[in-house]
Structures are given as C-alpha cells and as structure tokens.
Amino acid sequence: MKINIALNTQTLLNLYIIYDDHREAVLWFLEEFEANSYEEYVEKYSGASVGRSHFVTVCSFFELSGVLISHKMIDQNLYFDMFNPTPFWQKAKFVLEGMRIKRPHIYENFEALNDRRLKWTKLRTKRLKKELC
C-alpha cells in the first residue's frame, strides 16, 4: 500500500510542529541531560522535575514517530530526511534499559525507530556512493 503524498506531507508537518513546540525539551536533552543508568536518572530527575518532563517528552515524541513508521503511516525516507533519533537514543538507552525491568516494552518503538534509522543511513550512504561513481 503506497502512502498518499498529502498524508505524508501533513503527518510530517504535524510531527515538526510537535517537535518544534518542544524545542526546549529537545535542547535540554541534547545539551544538559546526563545519566548513564536508570539509577542515576532517578537520582537526578525524580519526581515532577523539569528534567524528567523533558526526558519523557523527547522519548514520547520518538515513540510516536516509531509507531507511525511501523504502521506505515508516514514514509520513513521522508521522516529520516527530517529527524534523526540516534543522538537521542544514544543518550536514553541505558536509562530505558533500567526502566524495562518493571516495564519491559517501554519505548520499544523508539528503539525500533533508531534501528531503522541506522539501516536507512547505511543504505543511503551506499546509494550515494554508487551515484558518485
């Protein structure tokens, strides 16, 4: 089933609006978030802290994105031309591994999204090298 171009465009724009509306959380995540384990995350960002809120906001954005891509509600090429979950996943993965002790499936679509992005990047790099030859 081919995804409608208008639907892809509207979905991408809606995702960008969500992302941009949470720019403060995105920047905090990339520039200030530091936790190498779930225990360290709980120690630094427990309760109703701004950090915890930003962490959940960013992880939830990429979880939503992963759901949309896995259900083919947006073309992954279009999505990955705009968004890169990998730097976020790299910072979150050790915390999420600890969370999964109690909630085994938490943010699994975020992880799958990152895995898809890594495969997409390899294929894209091969394709671009081929085009240059």
N, C-alpha and C positions, 0 to 999 in steps of 0.2 A: 504494500500500500504506500503510494507516494504521498508525502505530506504537502498539503496546499501551501503555496508560496505566501499568500496573505496570512494564513495562520502562523506560519513560521515567523514572518516579519512581526506580527502582533505579539506573539509569545516572546520573541527576543526583546522587543521594546518594553514589554511589561517586566521582564526579568531585569533589564537595565534600570528601569525606574526603581524597582525594589532595591537593587544593588546600590544605586546612587543615593537613594533615601537613607541608606545605612552606611554612608561613606565613613562616618566617624568610627563605627564598629570595625569596618574593613581596615582602616588605617591603624587603629589600635591593635588589631590582630597582627598585622604585619610588622608594626614598629615597636609595640610595647609588650605584647603577650609573650611570656616566658614561663614554661612549665614543661619539664621533661618526664613527668609521671602524673598519674591521676592524683596521687597523694600530694604532690607539690601544687597541683591545680586547686585542690580542696583547701589547702593551707592558705594560698594566696587569694583565691577568688570565691570563697564560700559565701553562703547567704545571698542577699539581694545586692551584691556588689555590681558596679558598672562593668567591671571586667567579666564577670560571669554572664551578664546580659549580652555583652558584645560577643563573647565566645559562642553562646547559643544562637545569636542572630546570624553570625557568619556560617556556622556549621549547618544551621537550618536552611540557609539560602542554597548551599551546595547540596544538601539532602533533597530539597525540592527540585533542583536542577537535575540531579541524578534520576529522580522519579520521572521527570518529563522526558528525558532522553531514553531511559529504559523502556518506556511505553510508547516511544516513537512519536511523541507529541511536539518535538522540535528536532530538526536535523542537527546531528552532532557536529558536522563541519561548520555550520553556521554558528552554533553555540561556542565551539572551541576557537573560532576566529575572534570571538569577543571576550571570553572568560577563560581563565586558567586556574583550576582548583589546586594544582600541585603545590604551590608555596604554602597554601592554607592547610592542605592535608599534611604536609611535612611537619608543620608546627603542632597540629592537633592529634596526630596518630597515637602518640604514646599516652595521651590523656584519654582518648577514646578507647584504647585497649583496656585501660583500667575500668572505665565505665561499663565495659561489656561483661565484666564479672557478674554484675547484677542485671544488666540489660543487654543480652547477647546480640541483639540486632540493631542497637542504636547507631544511627548514622551509617548504615551499611550502603545506602545509595550514594552517599558522599564518597565512600571508599571506592565503590564501583565506578563512579564518575571519574575519579582520579586515575584508576586503572585504564579506563577508556581513553583518557587524555594522553596518557603515556604511549599507548599503542597508536593513537592518532598521530602523535608527534613523530614517531618512528616512520610511519607510512608517509607522512607529509615530507619528511626530510629525504626519504628515498625518492619520492616523486619529484621533488625539486632538483635533486642531484641529477636524475635522469633527464629532466628538461634542460639542464645546463649543458649536458654532453652532446 
